[in-house]
Amino acid sequence: MAKVKLTFLGTGPTGGVKGQRLESSCLIETPLVNVLIDISRDFKKQSQKLTSLDAVFITHAHIDVIGGIKDFLEWQIKKGGAVPILSLSQTIAKIKSKFKKAQELLDLHPINAWKKIHLGDLVITPFKVKHSIQKDFPTLGFHFSLNGQKWVYASDVASWNKRAEKLMAGADVLIIDGAMWGKKIASHLTIQKVLPKLCAWPVKKIIFTQIGHTAPKQKILQQEIQKICPKSLPAYDGMELKI
């Protein structure tokens, strides 16, 4: 069976966590394609782990997600060709508005939630989640499948509907928002509150990303999370996962 490698290029919140976590981004490598999720403001550092890309998927238009686009353009020019960037039409419009001078160099493609995308050996289903309290920042999670293996990446989440839950709960690996520890915020999940629910799902592994300043150090965080749910763990920058 073909192996997929996920590399967590960053696992932190907006602004990162100094000395510990860059802003959240993930690289997916399959035998046929390389896919990046989100272009953070830390892209210049994160790009050191990139050799080539076939597509970039953007979850939403907040600055920690699209703020590295100028650095991405420099990387793209060095690599010799434009890389398709895919997201909701509202997100594409925000990118065009914020990067007016660069938009002609960007290969932007609007996509629709729930409409499957076939890319190389991957099947990708974008799905909507609630995240931003601002209505004009709709947010996506992504369901990936390859040869029967299924995984979900949903880094910025506050809540979801039943349709999204069916996709998320049916994954082998669930990568999800873990922004808050012991505190609540309207736009993100709190690990202790959401983990018992997630742990009851038939997923094999639960991995938290977008981990914020309220969380303890990695070792302690991992111990505390696994007390709640043994099949869960917090991601860390540079972590590699094979599916």
C-alpha positions in Angstrom: 0.0 0.0 0.0 1.3 3.5 -0.9 2.6 5.5 2.0 1.6 9.1 2.7 3.8 11.3 4.8 2.5 14.4 6.6 5.0 16.9 7.9 3.7 19.5 10.4 5.6 22.6 9.2 4.0 24.7 12.0 1.6 23.9 14.8 1.0 27.2 16.5 -1.6 30.0 16.6 -1.5 33.4 15.0 1.9 34.8 15.7 3.2 31.3 16.7 4.6 30.5 20.1 8.1 31.9 20.5 10.8 29.3 20.4 8.2 26.5 20.2 5.7 26.7 17.4 5.5 28.4 14.0 2.1 29.3 12.6 0.2 26.3 11.5 0.8 24.6 8.1 1.1 21.1 6.9 2.8 19.3 4.0 1.3 16.1 2.5 3.5 13.9 0.3 2.1 11.0 -1.6 3.8 8.8 -4.3 2.4 11.1 -7.0 1.8 14.6 -5.5 2.9 17.1 -2.8 0.3 19.3 -1.3 0.6 22.2 1.1 -2.1 23.4 3.5 -2.0 27.1 4.2 0.8 29.6 3.5 1.7 31.1 6.9 3.8 34.1 7.7 6.5 31.6 8.6 6.6 30.2 5.1 10.2 31.3 4.5 11.4 29.0 7.3 8.8 26.3 6.5 9.8 26.2 2.8 13.1 24.7 3.7 11.3 21.4 3.9 9.7 21.8 0.5 11.2 20.4 -2.7 8.2 20.8 -5.0 4.5 21.4 -4.8 1.6 20.3 -7.0 -1.1 22.4 -5.1 -1.8 24.5 -2.1 -5.1 24.4 -0.2 -6.1 27.4 1.9 -8.5 26.9 4.8 -9.5 30.6 5.1 -8.2 34.2 4.7 -6.9 35.1 8.1 -3.4 36.6 8.1 -1.7 33.6 9.8 -3.0 31.5 6.9 -2.3 33.6 3.8 0.4 36.0 5.2 3.3 34.3 3.6 2.1 34.6 0.1 4.9 37.1 -0.9 7.5 34.7 0.3 5.7 31.9 -1.4 5.9 33.8 -4.7 9.7 34.1 -4.4 9.9 30.4 -3.7 7.6 29.7 -6.6 9.7 31.8 -9.0 12.9 30.0 -8.0 11.2 26.7 -8.6 10.2 27.8 -12.1 6.4 27.7 -12.2 3.1 28.8 -10.7 1.5 26.4 -8.2 -2.3 26.2 -8.1 -3.8 27.7 -5.0 -7.3 26.4 -4.2 -9.9 27.7 -1.7 -13.5 29.1 -1.5 -14.3 32.0 -3.8 -14.6 34.4 -0.8 -11.1 33.4 0.3 -9.7 33.8 -3.2 -11.3 37.3 -3.3 -9.6 38.2 0.0 -6.2 37.1 -1.4 -6.7 39.2 -4.5 -7.6 42.2 -2.4 -4.7 41.9 0.0 -2.0 41.0 -2.6 -3.1 43.2 -5.5 0.3 43.6 -7.1 1.1 39.9 -6.9 -2.3 38.4 -7.9 -1.3 38.1 -11.6 1.5 35.8 -10.5 -0.8 33.7 -8.4 -2.6 30.7 -9.9 -5.8 31.0 -8.0 -8.7 28.5 -8.3 -12.1 28.8 -6.5 -13.5 25.5 -5.2 -16.8 24.4 -3.6 -17.4 22.8 -0.3 -18.4 19.2 -0.6 -17.3 18.9 -4.2 -14.6 16.2 -4.5 -11.3 17.1 -6.1 -9.1 14.5 -7.8 -5.4 15.3 -7.6 -2.9 12.7 -8.6 -3.6 9.7 -6.3 -5.5 11.9 -3.8 -9.2 12.5 -3.5 -9.9 15.7 -1.5 -13.2 16.7 -0.1 -13.3 20.3 1.2 -16.0 20.9 3.9 -17.1 23.9 5.8 -16.6 24.4 9.5 -17.5 27.4 11.8 -14.4 29.4 12.8 -14.3 33.1 12.4 -16.8 35.3 14.2 -16.6 37.5 11.0 -19.1 36.2 8.4 -16.9 37.0 5.4 -14.2 34.6 6.5 -15.7 31.2 5.7 -13.4 28.3 6.7 -12.7 24.9 5.3 -11.5 21.6 6.6 -10.2 19.0 4.2 -10.9 15.3 4.0 -8.2 13.3 2.1 -8.3 9.7 0.9 -5.9 7.4 -0.8 -6.2 3.7 -1.3 -8.7 3.3 1.5 -6.8 5.5 4.0 -8.7 8.6 5.2 -7.5 11.6 7.1 -8.9 15.0 7.9 -7.1 18.3 8.4 -9.2 21.0 10.2 -6.8 23.4 11.9 -9.2 26.3 12.6 -12.5 25.2 14.1 -15.0 26.4 16.6 -17.9 24.0 15.7 -19.3 21.9 12.9 -22.5 20.5 11.6 -23.6 16.8 11.3 -22.5 16.5 7.7 -19.0 17.6 8.6 -19.0 15.4 11.6 -19.8 12.3 9.4 -16.6 13.0 7.4 -14.5 13.8 10.4 -15.6 10.8 12.5 -15.1 8.5 9.6 -11.4 9.3 9.2 -8.6 7.1 10.3 -6.6 10.1 11.4 -8.2 13.4 12.6 -6.0 16.5 12.7 -7.9 19.2 14.5 -7.8 22.6 16.2 -6.3 22.5 19.6 -5.9 26.2 20.2 -7.1 26.5 23.8 -6.1 24.6 26.9 -8.3 25.3 30.0 -9.8 28.5 28.5 -12.5 29.2 26.0 -12.6 31.4 22.9 -15.4 31.9 20.4 -13.4 31.0 17.3 -11.5 27.9 18.4 -11.8 24.6 20.3 -10.8 23.9 23.9 -8.9 20.6 24.1 -10.3 19.3 27.4 -13.9 20.2 26.4 -13.9 18.6 22.9 -11.6 15.6 23.4 -14.0 13.3 25.2 -16.4 13.7 22.3 -13.7 13.1 19.7 -12.3 10.1 21.6 -15.7 8.4 21.3 -15.5 8.5 17.5 -14.1 5.5 15.7 -11.0 7.4 14.5 -7.7 5.6 15.1 -5.7 8.7 16.0 -6.5 12.3 17.0 -3.8 14.9 16.6 -4.1 18.5 17.7 -2.5 21.5 15.9 -3.0 25.3 16.1 -1.9 24.9 19.7 -1.9 28.2 21.6 -0.2 30.0 24.5 -2.5 28.5 27.1 -1.1 25.0 26.6 1.7 23.7 28.8 5.0 22.5 27.3 4.8 19.7 24.7 5.8 16.8 27.1 3.3 17.8 29.8 0.6 18.6 27.2 1.0 15.1 25.7 0.7 13.4 29.1 -2.4 15.4 30.0 -4.1 14.8 26.6 -3.4 11.1 26.7 -4.9 10.9 30.2 -8.2 12.0 28.6 -7.8 9.9 25.4 -4.9 7.5 24.8 -5.2 7.7 21.0 -4.6 11.4 21.0 -1.5 13.6 20.9 -0.4 17.2 20.3 1.6 17.8 17.1 4.9 19.6 17.2 6.8 21.5 14.5 8.7 19.1 12.3 6.6 16.1 13.4 6.2 13.5 10.6 3.3 11.2 10.4 3.0 8.2 8.0 -0.4 7.0 7.0 
